[in-house]
Amino acid sequence: MSLVQTSLFDDYAAPVEGPTDPLAILQELAGTCTSCRLGQTTDKTNEGVTYTGSPNARLAVLGDMPEVAGTLLSKRKPIAGEPLSVLKAWLGLAGLHEEDIFFINAVQCKTGKGKAKDQEVRDPFNEEIDACFPFRALRVLQAMPKLEVVMTLGWIAGACLVGRVPEPKQKSHEGQWFGTDLLPGVAVFCLDHPREFCGKEVDGRRIGKLKQEMEFFRAEYVNPETSKIMNILRLRQMQRAQTKSE
């Protein structure tokens, strides 16, 4: 899959052609998927696309894969348990509420156990991401009629939208805005994954950095007095709608 990271202020590629109803896409994708080894072996009971929230939201959160608590998969929730509690706290710093956001994962299945002792999951392999994300979660995001911003959680989710060439390093995208040719006219804001802040002592400097990132997000997108990003996105939406009507 060819990905191009663009400047948020550059001209975007032409809007993606295809179905314009995200609910219709979600209905089409219901049922078990066996497109990669995860659906064939590890998570044979996977069904449809795991998401919560309304596809009519202006903000979407893209995670990497469904949450795992011990050995139990939270099947119908893209994020759950302690990571969700941490994320809610982050969103609160930005003046956002869970009910106003659409949550979805780049990969719809859980992964197998990793090599580390007691590690329940591993990162998805590139071939698993390529078999799932473009044909499932991305199609839904592309069809969301009001989508303005996608907030990615973790470097895997970020790489799905802003590219894997050159190889993104962990922490390299956090707290930054991007554009992507996969979602013309939509801004991408990258964060660490909340699970990295769970179950262990977290360095105070890291927490401080996260707070700064969320305050930056609020200033750039949420606060109507300083929301440069929101103003740019909505102006471009108006321009695109005017061009289409002509």
Summary of the structure (lengths in Angstrom):
residues: 246
radius of gyration: 17.6
end to end distance: 33.0
largest distance: 60.9
contacts: 737
relative contact order: 0.17
helix: 39%
strand: 13%
